[in-house]
Amino acid sequence: MYFEQSETMNEKCVSAMLGRAIIEYHNQSYEESAKFYIRAIRLNPSLPPQVKIGLANCYVFLEKYHLASHWFTLILQKDPKSILSILGLANIAFRAQDYGAYNKYLQMAHQLDPMHPELILILAEQSLVTGNWSKATLLATHGLASLQKRGKFIQSKQTSGSRVGKNDYFTVKSKLLFTLGFCAHQDNNI
């Protein structure tokens, strides 16, 4: 594979480090992925904040929430409109059962981009948990429409740049479709 070969050939190639980090991330080798992200960031500390979302997400999967929180916070210092960082902090707050902070982060994300597909997915899943099938259906429908408009990589309106660290289009789409199917089943509309 290109990135594996280029990484061993040139230890100073940021593109190779990021490529390898992404490969390891998608292979669910989060520890290895984090190592390559860190090496890339050390080689080029001025990488865009969006690149660092991948590293923060690795730490979430590794359940190293203090490190994930640290990186999401650093990203927000450089890009206060990074919805993916805000949603990452919301995820950490939820896991820590700090529901006040969780709701605060969701409100911040909603103010920045109320039609962000990942935000809509979170709200739809909350509606599922509370048994509000009609609200979950409405949210999932809006989420799919928003996802369709944005293309294969989810980005917020405010941030642009590298695809590194962006959440998978198909995962979000699958979860939204599951929500619609589950709600239809609960309402006996299948």
C-alpha positions as CSV (number, residue, x, y, z in Angstrom):
1,M,0.0,0.0,0.0
2,Y,1.3,3.5,-0.9
3,F,1.1,5.1,2.6
4,E,2.7,2.1,4.3
5,Q,5.7,2.2,1.8
6,S,6.1,6.0,1.8
7,E,6.0,6.1,5.6
8,T,8.9,3.8,5.9
9,M,10.8,5.5,3.1
10,N,10.5,9.1,4.5
11,E,9.9,9.7,8.1
12,K,9.4,13.4,7.4
13,C,6.5,13.2,5.0
14,V,3.4,14.6,6.7
15,S,1.1,13.4,3.9
16,A,2.3,9.8,4.4
17,M,1.9,10.1,8.2
18,L,-1.7,11.4,7.8
19,G,-2.5,8.8,5.2
20,R,-1.3,6.0,7.5
21,A,-3.2,7.6,10.4
22,I,-6.4,7.4,8.4
23,I,-5.8,3.8,7.3
24,E,-5.1,2.7,10.9
25,Y,-8.2,4.6,12.1
26,H,-10.4,2.9,9.5
27,N,-8.9,-0.5,10.5
28,Q,-9.9,0.4,14.1
29,S,-6.2,0.4,15.2
30,Y,-6.7,3.6,17.2
31,E,-3.5,3.4,19.1
32,E,-1.5,3.1,15.9
33,S,-3.5,5.8,14.3
34,A,-2.9,8.2,17.2
35,K,0.8,7.6,16.9
36,F,0.8,8.6,13.2
37,Y,-1.3,11.7,13.9
38,I,1.1,12.8,16.6
39,R,4.1,12.3,14.4
40,A,2.4,14.3,11.6
41,I,1.5,17.1,14.1
42,R,5.1,17.2,15.4
43,L,6.4,17.5,11.9
44,N,4.0,20.3,11.1
45,P,2.4,21.9,14.2
46,S,0.5,24.3,11.9
47,L,-1.7,21.6,10.4
48,P,-5.3,22.8,10.2
49,P,-7.4,22.1,13.3
50,Q,-9.6,19.8,11.4
51,V,-6.7,17.3,11.0
52,K,-6.5,17.1,14.8
53,I,-10.1,15.9,15.1
54,G,-8.9,12.5,13.9
55,L,-6.5,12.3,16.8
56,A,-9.1,13.4,19.3
57,N,-11.5,10.7,18.0
58,C,-8.8,8.1,18.4
59,Y,-8.6,9.0,22.1
60,V,-12.3,8.7,22.4
61,F,-12.3,5.2,21.0
62,L,-9.4,4.3,23.3
63,E,-11.4,5.7,26.2
64,K,-8.7,8.3,27.0
65,Y,-11.3,11.0,27.5
66,H,-8.9,13.5,29.1
67,L,-6.7,13.4,26.0
68,A,-9.6,13.6,23.7
69,S,-11.1,16.5,25.6
70,H,-7.7,18.2,25.5
71,W,-7.5,18.0,21.7
72,F,-11.1,19.0,21.1
73,T,-10.5,22.0,23.3
74,L,-7.3,22.9,21.5
75,I,-9.2,22.7,18.2
76,L,-11.9,25.0,19.5
77,Q,-9.4,27.5,20.6
78,K,-8.2,27.8,17.0
79,D,-11.6,27.2,15.3
80,P,-14.4,28.1,17.7
81,K,-16.9,27.1,15.0
82,S,-15.8,23.4,14.8
83,I,-19.0,21.5,15.2
84,L,-17.2,18.2,15.2
85,S,-15.1,19.3,18.2
86,I,-18.2,20.5,20.0
87,L,-20.0,17.3,19.3
88,G,-16.9,15.4,20.5
89,L,-17.0,17.3,23.8
90,A,-20.7,16.5,24.0
91,N,-20.0,12.8,23.6
92,I,-17.3,12.9,26.3
93,A,-19.7,14.8,28.7
94,F,-22.4,12.3,28.0
95,R,-20.1,9.4,28.8
96,A,-19.1,11.1,32.0
97,Q,-22.9,11.5,32.8
98,D,-22.5,15.3,32.9
99,Y,-25.8,16.0,31.2
100,G,-25.6,19.7,31.8
101,A,-22.4,20.1,29.8
102,Y,-23.8,17.6,27.3
103,N,-26.9,19.8,26.6
104,K,-24.7,23.0,26.6
105,Y,-22.5,21.5,23.9
106,L,-25.5,20.4,21.8
107,Q,-27.0,23.9,22.1
108,M,-23.7,25.4,21.0
109,A,-23.6,23.1,18.0
110,H,-27.2,23.9,17.2
111,Q,-26.5,27.6,17.2
112,L,-23.7,27.1,14.7
113,D,-25.4,24.7,12.3
114,P,-28.9,23.5,13.2
115,M,-28.9,21.2,10.1
116,H,-25.6,19.4,10.7
117,P,-26.3,15.7,10.0
118,E,-24.5,14.4,13.1
119,L,-26.2,16.9,15.4
120,I,-29.6,15.8,13.9
121,L,-28.6,12.2,14.4
122,I,-27.9,12.8,18.1
123,L,-31.2,14.5,18.5
124,A,-33.1,11.8,16.7
125,E,-31.4,9.1,18.8
126,Q,-32.5,11.0,21.9
127,S,-36.0,11.0,20.6
128,L,-35.8,7.2,20.1
129,V,-34.7,6.7,23.7
130,T,-37.6,8.8,25.0
131,G,-40.1,7.0,22.8
132,N,-41.0,10.1,20.7
133,W,-41.3,8.3,17.4
134,S,-42.8,11.1,15.4
135,K,-40.0,13.5,16.4
136,A,-37.4,10.9,15.7
137,T,-38.9,10.3,12.3
138,L,-39.0,14.0,11.5
139,L,-35.4,14.5,12.7
140,A,-34.1,11.5,10.7
141,T,-35.8,12.7,7.6
142,H,-34.2,16.2,8.0
143,G,-30.9,14.6,8.7
144,L,-31.0,12.5,5.5
145,A,-31.9,15.6,3.5
146,S,-29.1,17.6,5.0
147,L,-26.7,14.7,4.5
148,Q,-27.7,14.5,0.8
149,K,-26.9,18.2,0.3
150,R,-23.5,18.0,1.9
151,G,-22.1,15.1,-0.1
152,K,-20.0,12.1,1.0
153,F,-18.0,13.9,3.7
154,I,-19.8,15.7,6.5
155,Q,-18.5,19.2,7.1
156,S,-19.9,22.1,9.0
157,K,-20.8,25.2,7.1
158,Q,-18.3,27.2,9.1
159,T,-15.2,25.0,8.7
160,S,-13.7,23.8,5.5
161,G,-10.5,22.0,4.7
162,S,-9.1,18.6,4.9
163,R,-11.3,15.5,4.9
164,V,-9.1,14.1,7.6
165,G,-11.1,13.3,10.8
166,K,-14.5,13.8,9.1
167,N,-17.1,11.3,10.1
168,D,-18.2,8.6,7.7
169,Y,-21.1,9.6,5.5
170,F,-22.4,6.0,5.3
171,T,-22.3,5.4,9.0
172,V,-24.4,8.5,9.7
173,K,-26.8,7.6,6.8
174,S,-27.2,4.1,8.1
175,K,-28.0,5.3,11.6
176,L,-30.6,7.8,10.2
177,L,-32.2,5.0,8.1
178,F,-32.2,2.7,11.1
179,T,-34.0,5.4,13.1
180,L,-36.6,5.7,10.3
181,G,-37.1,2.0,10.1
182,F,-37.3,1.5,13.9
183,C,-39.9,4.3,14.2
184,A,-42.0,2.9,11.4
185,H,-41.9,-0.5,13.1
186,Q,-42.9,1.0,16.5
187,D,-45.8,2.8,14.8
188,N,-46.8,-0.4,12.9
189,N,-46.2,1.3,9.6
190,I,-44.2,-1.5,8.1
